[in-house]
Amino acid sequence: MTKEDYLIYLVKRRCTITSQRKILINYFYDNRENVVSAKRIISDLKRTNKKISFDTIYKNLNLFVTIQVIGYKKIKGTKYFYLR
């Protein structure tokens, strides 16, 4: 799927496309070959996107898992997220 396909998927799931959600989709798409921890996601995004908050990232990670845009693996008690 393309980045645009993921955004269309969000719309079909009745999610509003916010700038923060676009940032998160772009991040996962650019890292689609990796699994990344929430801590790393926050660190990476805060470096380049000052407008995105810790709470927004966590809220959207939970939403994206619920609607199956991303999945996660738990390794030694830490969740590592990946694009589906």
PyMOL Python script that loads the backbone (N, CA, C, O; Angstrom):
from pymol import cmd

cmd.read_pdbstr("""\
ATOM      1  N   MET A   1       0.831  -1.191   0.000  1.00  0.00           N
ATOM      2  CA  MET A   1       0.000   0.000   0.000  1.00  0.00           C
ATOM      3  C   MET A   1       0.873   1.251   0.000  1.00  0.00           C
ATOM      4  O   MET A   1       2.007   1.236   0.480  1.00  0.00           O
ATOM      5  N   THR A   2       0.332   2.319  -0.539  1.00  0.00           N
ATOM      6  CA  THR A   2       1.025   3.599  -0.536  1.00  0.00           C
ATOM      7  C   THR A   2       0.609   4.402   0.698  1.00  0.00           C
ATOM      8  O   THR A   2      -0.307   4.015   1.423  1.00  0.00           O
ATOM      9  N   LYS A   3       1.291   5.518   0.923  1.00  0.00           N
ATOM     10  CA  LYS A   3       0.910   6.399   2.038  1.00  0.00           C
ATOM     11  C   LYS A   3      -0.533   6.851   1.881  1.00  0.00           C
ATOM     12  O   LYS A   3      -1.290   6.906   2.850  1.00  0.00           O
ATOM     13  N   GLU A   4      -0.903   7.174   0.639  1.00  0.00           N
ATOM     14  CA  GLU A   4      -2.256   7.642   0.374  1.00  0.00           C
ATOM     15  C   GLU A   4      -3.285   6.550   0.681  1.00  0.00           C
ATOM     16  O   GLU A   4      -4.376   6.842   1.169  1.00  0.00           O
ATOM     17  N   ASP A   5      -2.935   5.293   0.394  1.00  0.00           N
ATOM     18  CA  ASP A   5      -3.837   4.180   0.703  1.00  0.00           C
ATOM     19  C   ASP A   5      -4.103   4.087   2.203  1.00  0.00           C
ATOM     20  O   ASP A   5      -5.223   3.804   2.628  1.00  0.00           O
ATOM     21  N   TYR A   6      -3.069   4.328   2.994  1.00  0.00           N
ATOM     22  CA  TYR A   6      -3.253   4.291   4.450  1.00  0.00           C
ATOM     23  C   TYR A   6      -4.171   5.426   4.908  1.00  0.00           C
ATOM     24  O   TYR A   6      -4.997   5.237   5.801  1.00  0.00           O
ATOM     25  N   LEU A   7      -4.026   6.591   4.304  1.00  0.00           N
ATOM     26  CA  LEU A   7      -4.904   7.714   4.660  1.00  0.00           C
ATOM     27  C   LEU A   7      -6.346   7.422   4.251  1.00  0.00           C
ATOM     28  O   LEU A   7      -7.277   7.744   4.988  1.00  0.00           O
ATOM     29  N   ILE A   8      -6.532   6.817   3.086  1.00  0.00           N
ATOM     30  CA  ILE A   8      -7.872   6.428   2.636  1.00  0.00           C
ATOM     31  C   ILE A   8      -8.467   5.400   3.598  1.00  0.00           C
ATOM     32  O   ILE A   8      -9.655   5.449   3.917  1.00  0.00           O
ATOM     33  N   TYR A   9      -7.629   4.471   4.054  1.00  0.00           N
ATOM     34  CA  TYR A   9      -8.069   3.468   5.020  1.00  0.00           C
ATOM     35  C   TYR A   9      -8.568   4.134   6.300  1.00  0.00           C
ATOM     36  O   TYR A   9      -9.582   3.724   6.864  1.00  0.00           O
ATOM     37  N   LEU A  10      -7.844   5.175   6.761  1.00  0.00           N
ATOM     38  CA  LEU A  10      -8.280   5.905   7.953  1.00  0.00           C
ATOM     39  C   LEU A  10      -9.655   6.532   7.737  1.00  0.00           C
ATOM     40  O   LEU A  10     -10.522   6.461   8.608  1.00  0.00           O
ATOM     41  N   VAL A  11      -9.845   7.142   6.578  1.00  0.00           N
ATOM     42  CA  VAL A  11     -11.133   7.773   6.264  1.00  0.00           C
ATOM     43  C   VAL A  11     -12.247   6.730   6.261  1.00  0.00           C
ATOM     44  O   VAL A  11     -13.335   6.978   6.781  1.00  0.00           O
ATOM     45  N   LYS A  12     -11.977   5.567   5.676  1.00  0.00           N
ATOM     46  CA  LYS A  12     -12.982   4.499   5.647  1.00  0.00           C
ATOM     47  C   LYS A  12     -13.330   4.014   7.051  1.00  0.00           C
ATOM     48  O   LYS A  12     -14.423   3.495   7.278  1.00  0.00           O
ATOM     49  N   ARG A  13     -12.407   4.182   7.988  1.00  0.00           N
ATOM     50  CA  ARG A  13     -12.646   3.804   9.383  1.00  0.00           C
ATOM     51  C   ARG A  13     -13.194   4.975  10.189  1.00  0.00           C
ATOM     52  O   ARG A  13     -13.238   4.934  11.418  1.00  0.00           O
ATOM     53  N   ARG A  14     -13.611   6.019   9.475  1.00  0.00           N
ATOM     54  CA  ARG A  14     -14.236   7.214  10.065  1.00  0.00           C
ATOM     55  C   ARG A  14     -13.303   7.991  10.987  1.00  0.00           C
ATOM     56  O   ARG A  14     -13.726   8.550  11.999  1.00  0.00           O
ATOM     57  N   CYS A  15     -12.030   8.013  10.616  1.00  0.00           N
ATOM     58  CA  CYS A  15     -11.036   8.793  11.357  1.00  0.00           C
ATOM     59  C   CYS A  15     -10.780  10.099  10.618  1.00  0.00           C
ATOM     60  O   CYS A  15     -10.648  10.114   9.394  1.00  0.00           O
ATOM     61  N   THR A  16     -10.714  11.171  11.351  1.00  0.00           N
ATOM     62  CA  THR A  16     -10.359  12.459  10.781  1.00  0.00           C
ATOM     63  C   THR A  16      -8.867  12.447  10.449  1.00  0.00           C
ATOM     64  O   THR A  16      -8.052  11.964  11.236  1.00  0.00           O
ATOM     65  N   ILE A  17      -8.523  12.974   9.296  1.00  0.00           N
ATOM     66  CA  ILE A  17      -7.114  13.049   8.904  1.00  0.00           C
ATOM     67  C   ILE A  17      -6.539  14.352   9.444  1.00  0.00           C
ATOM     68  O   ILE A  17      -6.758  15.424   8.880  1.00  0.00           O
ATOM     69  N   THR A  18      -5.812  14.245  10.530  1.00  0.00           N
ATOM     70  CA  THR A  18      -5.165  15.414  11.135  1.00  0.00           C
ATOM     71  C   THR A  18      -3.713  15.470  10.670  1.00  0.00           C
ATOM     72  O   THR A  18      -3.180  14.491  10.147  1.00  0.00           O
ATOM     73  N   SER A  19      -3.090  16.608  10.864  1.00  0.00           N
ATOM     74  CA  SER A  19      -1.675  16.737  10.478  1.00  0.00           C
ATOM     75  C   SER A  19      -0.816  15.772  11.298  1.00  0.00           C
ATOM     76  O   SER A  19       0.160  15.224  10.786  1.00  0.00           O
ATOM     77  N   GLN A  20      -1.170  15.564  12.558  1.00  0.00           N
ATOM     78  CA  GLN A  20      -0.413  14.642  13.403  1.00  0.00           C
ATOM     79  C   GLN A  20      -0.543  13.196  12.906  1.00  0.00           C
ATOM     80  O   GLN A  20       0.431  12.444  12.925  1.00  0.00           O
ATOM     81  N   ARG A  21      -1.722  12.817  12.470  1.00  0.00           N
ATOM     82  CA  ARG A  21      -1.907  11.469  11.932  1.00  0.00           C
ATOM     83  C   ARG A  21      -1.148  11.281  10.631  1.00  0.00           C
ATOM     84  O   ARG A  21      -0.603  10.207  10.378  1.00  0.00           O
ATOM     85  N   LYS A  22      -1.107  12.322   9.802  1.00  0.00           N
ATOM     86  CA  LYS A  22      -0.307  12.257   8.575  1.00  0.00           C
ATOM     87  C   LYS A  22       1.164  12.072   8.911  1.00  0.00           C
ATOM     88  O   LYS A  22       1.855  11.268   8.285  1.00  0.00           O
ATOM     89  N   ILE A  23       1.638  12.816   9.897  1.00  0.00           N
ATOM     90  CA  ILE A  23       3.036  12.697  10.332  1.00  0.00           C
ATOM     91  C   ILE A  23       3.329  11.272  10.781  1.00  0.00           C
ATOM     92  O   ILE A  23       4.363  10.709  10.423  1.00  0.00           O
ATOM     93  N   LEU A  24       2.438  10.692  11.553  1.00  0.00           N
ATOM     94  CA  LEU A  24       2.639   9.336  12.068  1.00  0.00           C
ATOM     95  C   LEU A  24       2.578   8.301  10.941  1.00  0.00           C
ATOM     96  O   LEU A  24       3.387   7.373  10.914  1.00  0.00           O
ATOM     97  N   ILE A  25       1.639   8.447  10.019  1.00  0.00           N
ATOM     98  CA  ILE A  25       1.566   7.534   8.864  1.00  0.00           C
ATOM     99  C   ILE A  25       2.844   7.648   8.041  1.00  0.00           C
ATOM    100  O   ILE A  25       3.414   6.632   7.644  1.00  0.00           O
ATOM    101  N   ASN A  26       3.301   8.871   7.781  1.00  0.00           N
ATOM    102  CA  ASN A  26       4.551   9.067   7.027  1.00  0.00           C
ATOM    103  C   ASN A  26       5.724   8.416   7.744  1.00  0.00           C
ATOM    104  O   ASN A  26       6.574   7.789   7.112  1.00  0.00           O
ATOM    105  N   TYR A  27       5.769   8.563   9.058  1.00  0.00           N
ATOM    106  CA  TYR A  27       6.852   7.969   9.841  1.00  0.00           C
ATOM    107  C   TYR A  27       6.865   6.451   9.688  1.00  0.00           C
ATOM    108  O   TYR A  27       7.903   5.851   9.407  1.00  0.00           O
ATOM    109  N   PHE A  28       5.703   5.842   9.875  1.00  0.00           N
ATOM    110  CA  PHE A  28       5.633   4.383   9.756  1.00  0.00           C
ATOM    111  C   PHE A  28       5.920   3.929   8.329  1.00  0.00           C
ATOM    112  O   PHE A  28       6.583   2.912   8.124  1.00  0.00           O
ATOM    113  N   TYR A  29       5.432   4.668   7.352  1.00  0.00           N
ATOM    114  CA  TYR A  29       5.685   4.293   5.959  1.00  0.00           C
ATOM    115  C   TYR A  29       7.179   4.356   5.647  1.00  0.00           C
ATOM    116  O   TYR A  29       7.722   3.468   4.991  1.00  0.00           O
ATOM    117  N   ASP A  30       7.834   5.410   6.123  1.00  0.00           N
ATOM    118  CA  ASP A  30       9.277   5.561   5.893  1.00  0.00           C
ATOM    119  C   ASP A  30      10.089   4.524   6.653  1.00  0.00           C
ATOM    120  O   ASP A  30      11.228   4.243   6.282  1.00  0.00           O
ATOM    121  N   ASN A  31       9.525   3.952   7.706  1.00  0.00           N
ATOM    122  CA  ASN A  31      10.194   2.924   8.518  1.00  0.00           C
ATOM    123  C   ASN A  31       9.498   1.574   8.398  1.00  0.00           C
ATOM    124  O   ASN A  31       9.545   0.767   9.327  1.00  0.00           O
ATOM    125  N   ARG A  32       8.855   1.322   7.265  1.00  0.00           N
ATOM    126  CA  ARG A  32       8.015   0.131   7.114  1.00  0.00           C
ATOM    127  C   ARG A  32       8.781  -1.184   7.191  1.00  0.00           C
ATOM    128  O   ARG A  32       8.169  -2.239   7.361  1.00  0.00           O
ATOM    129  N   GLU A  33      10.092  -1.145   7.070  1.00  0.00           N
ATOM    130  CA  GLU A  33      10.898  -2.359   7.173  1.00  0.00           C
ATOM    131  C   GLU A  33      11.352  -2.626   8.606  1.00  0.00           C
ATOM    132  O   GLU A  33      12.020  -3.626   8.865  1.00  0.00           O
ATOM    133  N   ASN A  34      10.996  -1.746   9.535  1.00  0.00           N
ATOM    134  CA  ASN A  34      11.483  -1.835  10.907  1.00  0.00           C
ATOM    135  C   ASN A  34      10.335  -1.992  11.904  1.00  0.00           C
ATOM    136  O   ASN A  34       9.182  -1.672  11.614  1.00  0.00           O
ATOM    137  N   VAL A  35      10.686  -2.488  13.073  1.00  0.00           N
ATOM    138  CA  VAL A  35       9.794  -2.402  14.224  1.00  0.00           C
ATOM    139  C   VAL A  35      10.425  -1.364  15.150  1.00  0.00           C
ATOM    140  O   VAL A  35      11.633  -1.379  15.385  1.00  0.00           O
ATOM    141  N   VAL A  36       9.595  -0.465  15.671  1.00  0.00           N
ATOM    142  CA  VAL A  36      10.129   0.634  16.472  1.00  0.00           C
ATOM    143  C   VAL A  36       9.341   0.785  17.763  1.00  0.00           C
ATOM    144  O   VAL A  36       8.124   0.599  17.794  1.00  0.00           O
ATOM    145  N   SER A  37      10.049   1.122  18.816  1.00  0.00           N
ATOM    146  CA  SER A  37       9.402   1.326  20.110  1.00  0.00           C
ATOM    147  C   SER A  37       8.744   2.703  20.142  1.00  0.00           C
ATOM    148  O   SER A  37       9.105   3.599  19.379  1.00  0.00           O
ATOM    149  N   ALA A  38       7.774   2.850  21.039  1.00  0.00           N
ATOM    150  CA  ALA A  38       7.109   4.145  21.212  1.00  0.00           C
ATOM    151  C   ALA A  38       8.135   5.207  21.606  1.00  0.00           C
ATOM    152  O   ALA A  38       8.055   6.352  21.163  1.00  0.00           O
ATOM    153  N   LYS A  39       9.093   4.821  22.436  1.00  0.00           N
ATOM    154  CA  LYS A  39      10.133   5.759  22.874  1.00  0.00           C
ATOM    155  C   LYS A  39      10.927   6.292  21.679  1.00  0.00           C
ATOM    156  O   LYS A  39      11.223   7.485  21.602  1.00  0.00           O
ATOM    157  N   ARG A  40      11.265   5.399  20.753  1.00  0.00           N
ATOM    158  CA  ARG A  40      12.015   5.830  19.566  1.00  0.00           C
ATOM    159  C   ARG A  40      11.149   6.690  18.656  1.00  0.00           C
ATOM    160  O   ARG A  40      11.617   7.688  18.110  1.00  0.00           O
ATOM    161  N   ILE A  41       9.885   6.304  18.493  1.00  0.00           N
ATOM    162  CA  ILE A  41       8.973   7.088  17.658  1.00  0.00           C
ATOM    163  C   ILE A  41       8.881   8.513  18.194  1.00  0.00           C
ATOM    164  O   ILE A  41       9.002   9.480  17.441  1.00  0.00           O
ATOM    165  N   ILE A  42       8.668   8.630  19.495  1.00  0.00           N
ATOM    166  CA  ILE A  42       8.558   9.946  20.119  1.00  0.00           C
ATOM    167  C   ILE A  42       9.843  10.738  19.928  1.00  0.00           C
ATOM    168  O   ILE A  42       9.803  11.912  19.560  1.00  0.00           O
ATOM    169  N   SER A  43      10.978  10.101  20.177  1.00  0.00           N
ATOM    170  CA  SER A  43      12.271  10.768  20.026  1.00  0.00           C
ATOM    171  C   SER A  43      12.479  11.252  18.593  1.00  0.00           C
ATOM    172  O   SER A  43      12.871  12.398  18.373  1.00  0.00           O
ATOM    173  N   ASP A  44      12.221  10.392  17.630  1.00  0.00           N
ATOM    174  CA  ASP A  44      12.405  10.750  16.221  1.00  0.00           C
ATOM    175  C   ASP A  44      11.467  11.870  15.793  1.00  0.00           C
ATOM    176  O   ASP A  44      11.884  12.812  15.119  1.00  0.00           O
ATOM    177  N   LEU A  45      10.205  11.768  16.184  1.00  0.00           N
ATOM    178  CA  LEU A  45       9.231  12.767  15.754  1.00  0.00           C
ATOM    179  C   LEU A  45       9.418  14.116  16.441  1.00  0.00           C
ATOM    180  O   LEU A  45       9.205  15.159  15.824  1.00  0.00           O
ATOM    181  N   LYS A  46       9.809  14.104  17.699  1.00  0.00           N
ATOM    182  CA  LYS A  46      10.005  15.364  18.416  1.00  0.00           C
ATOM    183  C   LYS A  46      11.189  16.157  17.847  1.00  0.00           C
ATOM    184  O   LYS A  46      11.221  17.384  17.941  1.00  0.00           O
ATOM    185  N   ARG A  47      12.150  15.457  17.263  1.00  0.00           N
ATOM    186  CA  ARG A  47      13.292  16.156  16.656  1.00  0.00           C
ATOM    187  C   ARG A  47      12.876  16.988  15.454  1.00  0.00           C
ATOM    188  O   ARG A  47      13.409  18.075  15.231  1.00  0.00           O
ATOM    189  N   THR A  48      11.927  16.481  14.682  1.00  0.00           N
ATOM    190  CA  THR A  48      11.562  17.168  13.443  1.00  0.00           C
ATOM    191  C   THR A  48      10.191  17.828  13.477  1.00  0.00           C
ATOM    192  O   THR A  48       9.903  18.683  12.639  1.00  0.00           O
ATOM    193  N   ASN A  49       9.342  17.453  14.424  1.00  0.00           N
ATOM    194  CA  ASN A  49       7.971  17.967  14.478  1.00  0.00           C
ATOM    195  C   ASN A  49       7.648  18.462  15.877  1.00  0.00           C
ATOM    196  O   ASN A  49       7.141  17.710  16.710  1.00  0.00           O
ATOM    197  N   LYS A  50       7.935  19.692  16.122  1.00  0.00           N
ATOM    198  CA  LYS A  50       7.736  20.253  17.456  1.00  0.00           C
ATOM    199  C   LYS A  50       6.262  20.317  17.854  1.00  0.00           C
ATOM    200  O   LYS A  50       5.948  20.420  19.040  1.00  0.00           O
ATOM    201  N   LYS A  51       5.354  20.258  16.875  1.00  0.00           N
ATOM    202  CA  LYS A  51       3.932  20.410  17.161  1.00  0.00           C
ATOM    203  C   LYS A  51       3.274  19.126  17.666  1.00  0.00           C
ATOM    204  O   LYS A  51       2.149  19.172  18.164  1.00  0.00           O
ATOM    205  N   ILE A  52       3.939  18.005  17.552  1.00  0.00           N
ATOM    206  CA  ILE A  52       3.326  16.734  17.938  1.00  0.00           C
ATOM    207  C   ILE A  52       3.680  16.422  19.386  1.00  0.00           C
ATOM    208  O   ILE A  52       4.844  16.493  19.781  1.00  0.00           O
ATOM    209  N   SER A  53       2.677  16.081  20.165  1.00  0.00           N
ATOM    210  CA  SER A  53       2.901  15.853  21.590  1.00  0.00           C
ATOM    211  C   SER A  53       2.999  14.361  21.900  1.00  0.00           C
ATOM    212  O   SER A  53       2.569  13.510  21.121  1.00  0.00           O
ATOM    213  N   PHE A  54       3.569  14.082  23.041  1.00  0.00           N
ATOM    214  CA  PHE A  54       3.685  12.733  23.577  1.00  0.00           C
ATOM    215  C   PHE A  54       2.306  12.069  23.642  1.00  0.00           C
ATOM    216  O   PHE A  54       2.138  10.934  23.195  1.00  0.00           O
ATOM    217  N   ASP A  55       1.319  12.783  24.201  1.00  0.00           N
ATOM    218  CA  ASP A  55      -0.032  12.236  24.337  1.00  0.00           C
ATOM    219  C   ASP A  55      -0.668  11.936  22.982  1.00  0.00           C
ATOM    220  O   ASP A  55      -1.335  10.915  22.823  1.00  0.00           O
ATOM    221  N   THR A  56      -0.466  12.812  22.015  1.00  0.00           N
ATOM    222  CA  THR A  56      -1.019  12.614  20.676  1.00  0.00           C
ATOM    223  C   THR A  56      -0.428  11.366  20.032  1.00  0.00           C
ATOM    224  O   THR A  56      -1.145  10.592  19.398  1.00  0.00           O
ATOM    225  N   ILE A  57       0.854  11.174  20.192  1.00  0.00           N
ATOM    226  CA  ILE A  57       1.508   9.993  19.622  1.00  0.00           C
ATOM    227  C   ILE A  57       0.931   8.727  20.235  1.00  0.00           C
ATOM    228  O   ILE A  57       0.555   7.805  19.512  1.00  0.00           O
ATOM    229  N   TYR A  58       0.855   8.672  21.561  1.00  0.00           N
ATOM    230  CA  TYR A  58       0.328   7.478  22.228  1.00  0.00           C
ATOM    231  C   TYR A  58      -1.133   7.221  21.866  1.00  0.00           C
ATOM    232  O   TYR A  58      -1.526   6.081  21.616  1.00  0.00           O
ATOM    233  N   LYS A  59      -1.931   8.281  21.839  1.00  0.00           N
ATOM    234  CA  LYS A  59      -3.351   8.137  21.497  1.00  0.00           C
ATOM    235  C   LYS A  59      -3.500   7.561  20.087  1.00  0.00           C
ATOM    236  O   LYS A  59      -4.321   6.673  19.857  1.00  0.00           O
ATOM    237  N   ASN A  60      -2.713   8.064  19.161  1.00  0.00           N
ATOM    238  CA  ASN A  60      -2.814   7.590  17.785  1.00  0.00           C
ATOM    239  C   ASN A  60      -2.198   6.204  17.588  1.00  0.00           C
ATOM    240  O   ASN A  60      -2.664   5.443  16.740  1.00  0.00           O
ATOM    241  N   LEU A  61      -1.167   5.866  18.350  1.00  0.00           N
ATOM    242  CA  LEU A  61      -0.644   4.498  18.287  1.00  0.00           C
ATOM    243  C   LEU A  61      -1.738   3.513  18.693  1.00  0.00           C
ATOM    244  O   LEU A  61      -1.935   2.491  18.036  1.00  0.00           O
ATOM    245  N   ASN A  62      -2.448   3.823  19.776  1.00  0.00           N
ATOM    246  CA  ASN A  62      -3.537   2.950  20.232  1.00  0.00           C
ATOM    247  C   ASN A  62      -4.658   2.860  19.198  1.00  0.00           C
ATOM    248  O   ASN A  62      -5.186   1.778  18.944  1.00  0.00           O
ATOM    249  N   LEU A  63      -5.018   3.991  18.606  1.00  0.00           N
ATOM    250  CA  LEU A  63      -6.046   4.004  17.565  1.00  0.00           C
ATOM    251  C   LEU A  63      -5.607   3.160  16.372  1.00  0.00           C
ATOM    252  O   LEU A  63      -6.373   2.332  15.879  1.00  0.00           O
ATOM    253  N   PHE A  64      -4.375   3.369  15.908  1.00  0.00           N
ATOM    254  CA  PHE A  64      -3.870   2.650  14.735  1.00  0.00           C
ATOM    255  C   PHE A  64      -3.789   1.144  14.981  1.00  0.00           C
ATOM    256  O   PHE A  64      -4.012   0.356  14.062  1.00  0.00           O
ATOM    257  N   VAL A  65      -3.475   0.740  16.200  1.00  0.00           N
ATOM    258  CA  VAL A  65      -3.482  -0.690  16.530  1.00  0.00           C
ATOM    259  C   VAL A  65      -4.918  -1.216  16.491  1.00  0.00           C
ATOM    260  O   VAL A  65      -5.175  -2.288  15.944  1.00  0.00           O
ATOM    261  N   THR A  66      -5.845  -0.462  17.070  1.00  0.00           N
ATOM    262  CA  THR A  66      -7.252  -0.880  17.126  1.00  0.00           C
ATOM    263  C   THR A  66      -7.843  -1.063  15.735  1.00  0.00           C
ATOM    264  O   THR A  66      -8.568  -2.029  15.496  1.00  0.00           O
ATOM    265  N   ILE A  67      -7.547  -0.154  14.819  1.00  0.00           N
ATOM    266  CA  ILE A  67      -8.114  -0.254  13.472  1.00  0.00           C
ATOM    267  C   ILE A  67      -7.188  -1.012  12.525  1.00  0.00           C
ATOM    268  O   ILE A  67      -7.435  -1.067  11.320  1.00  0.00           O
ATOM    269  N   GLN A  68      -6.139  -1.586  13.061  1.00  0.00           N
ATOM    270  CA  GLN A  68      -5.214  -2.474  12.362  1.00  0.00           C
ATOM    271  C   GLN A  68      -4.412  -1.821  11.241  1.00  0.00           C
ATOM    272  O   GLN A  68      -4.150  -2.442  10.210  1.00  0.00           O
ATOM    273  N   VAL A  69      -4.026  -0.569  11.448  1.00  0.00           N
ATOM    274  CA  VAL A  69      -3.085   0.085  10.534  1.00  0.00           C
ATOM    275  C   VAL A  69      -1.670  -0.357  10.897  1.00  0.00           C
ATOM    276  O   VAL A  69      -0.832  -0.589  10.026  1.00  0.00           O
ATOM    277  N   ILE A  70      -1.426  -0.467  12.197  1.00  0.00           N
ATOM    278  CA  ILE A  70      -0.139  -0.949  12.680  1.00  0.00           C
ATOM    279  C   ILE A  70      -0.372  -2.139  13.610  1.00  0.00           C
ATOM    280  O   ILE A  70      -1.466  -2.342  14.137  1.00  0.00           O
ATOM    281  N   GLY A  71       0.674  -2.902  13.789  1.00  0.00           N
ATOM    282  CA  GLY A  71       0.651  -3.986  14.748  1.00  0.00           C
ATOM    283  C   GLY A  71       1.786  -3.773  15.725  1.00  0.00           C
ATOM    284  O   GLY A  71       2.542  -2.809  15.607  1.00  0.00           O
ATOM    285  N   TYR A  72       1.908  -4.665  16.683  1.00  0.00           N
ATOM    286  CA  TYR A  72       3.032  -4.563  17.607  1.00  0.00           C
ATOM    287  C   TYR A  72       3.453  -5.942  18.076  1.00  0.00           C
ATOM    288  O   TYR A  72       2.682  -6.902  18.077  1.00  0.00           O
ATOM    289  N   LYS A  73       4.705  -5.990  18.470  1.00  0.00           N
ATOM    290  CA  LYS A  73       5.279  -7.181  19.094  1.00  0.00           C
ATOM    291  C   LYS A  73       5.781  -6.743  20.453  1.00  0.00           C
ATOM    292  O   LYS A  73       6.329  -5.650  20.597  1.00  0.00           O
ATOM    293  N   LYS A  74       5.596  -7.585  21.443  1.00  0.00           N
ATOM    294  CA  LYS A  74       6.105  -7.275  22.774  1.00  0.00           C
ATOM    295  C   LYS A  74       7.394  -8.069  22.970  1.00  0.00           C
ATOM    296  O   LYS A  74       7.397  -9.298  22.910  1.00  0.00           O
ATOM    297  N   ILE A  75       8.474  -7.353  23.203  1.00  0.00           N
ATOM    298  CA  ILE A  75       9.779  -7.972  23.408  1.00  0.00           C
ATOM    299  C   ILE A  75      10.331  -7.469  24.728  1.00  0.00           C
ATOM    300  O   ILE A  75      10.564  -6.273  24.902  1.00  0.00           O
ATOM    301  N   LYS A  76      10.538  -8.392  25.656  1.00  0.00           N
ATOM    302  CA  LYS A  76      11.046  -8.063  26.993  1.00  0.00           C
ATOM    303  C   LYS A  76      10.263  -6.919  27.634  1.00  0.00           C
ATOM    304  O   LYS A  76      10.841  -6.014  28.235  1.00  0.00           O
ATOM    305  N   GLY A  77       8.945  -6.976  27.495  1.00  0.00           N
ATOM    306  CA  GLY A  77       8.079  -5.995  28.146  1.00  0.00           C
ATOM    307  C   GLY A  77       7.896  -4.684  27.400  1.00  0.00           C
ATOM    308  O   GLY A  77       7.146  -3.819  27.853  1.00  0.00           O
ATOM    309  N   THR A  78       8.561  -4.521  26.275  1.00  0.00           N
ATOM    310  CA  THR A  78       8.448  -3.285  25.490  1.00  0.00           C
ATOM    311  C   THR A  78       7.702  -3.585  24.197  1.00  0.00           C
ATOM    312  O   THR A  78       7.978  -4.580  23.528  1.00  0.00           O
ATOM    313  N   LYS A  79       6.744  -2.708  23.847  1.00  0.00           N
ATOM    314  CA  LYS A  79       6.022  -2.860  22.589  1.00  0.00           C
ATOM    315  C   LYS A  79       6.834  -2.244  21.455  1.00  0.00           C
ATOM    316  O   LYS A  79       7.330  -1.123  21.562  1.00  0.00           O
ATOM    317  N   TYR A  80       6.958  -2.995  20.378  1.00  0.00           N
ATOM    318  CA  TYR A  80       7.601  -2.527  19.158  1.00  0.00           C
ATOM    319  C   TYR A  80       6.551  -2.540  18.052  1.00  0.00           C
ATOM    320  O   TYR A  80       5.941  -3.572  17.773  1.00  0.00           O
ATOM    321  N   PHE A  81       6.348  -1.387  17.430  1.00  0.00           N
ATOM    322  CA  PHE A  81       5.289  -1.206  16.460  1.00  0.00           C
ATOM    323  C   PHE A  81       5.812  -1.336  15.045  1.00  0.00           C
ATOM    324  O   PHE A  81       6.979  -1.057  14.766  1.00  0.00           O
ATOM    325  N   TYR A  82       4.915  -1.772  14.140  1.00  0.00           N
ATOM    326  CA  TYR A  82       5.269  -1.915  12.720  1.00  0.00           C
ATOM    327  C   TYR A  82       4.031  -1.655  11.885  1.00  0.00           C
ATOM    328  O   TYR A  82       2.900  -1.819  12.342  1.00  0.00           O
ATOM    329  N   LEU A  83       4.273  -1.248  10.656  1.00  0.00           N
ATOM    330  CA  LEU A  83       3.187  -0.967   9.711  1.00  0.00           C
ATOM    331  C   LEU A  83       2.670  -2.284   9.154  1.00  0.00           C
ATOM    332  O   LEU A  83       3.459  -3.146   8.765  1.00  0.00           O
ATOM    333  N   ARG A  84       1.372  -2.446   9.113  1.00  0.00           N
ATOM    334  CA  ARG A  84       0.774  -3.677   8.549  1.00  0.00           C
ATOM    335  C   ARG A  84       0.692  -3.597   7.051  1.00  0.00           C
ATOM    336  O   ARG A  84       0.221  -4.534   6.407  1.00  0.00           O
TER     337      ARG A  84
END
""", "prot")
cmd.dss("prot")
cmd.show_as("cartoon", "prot")
cmd.util.cbc("prot")
cmd.orient("prot")
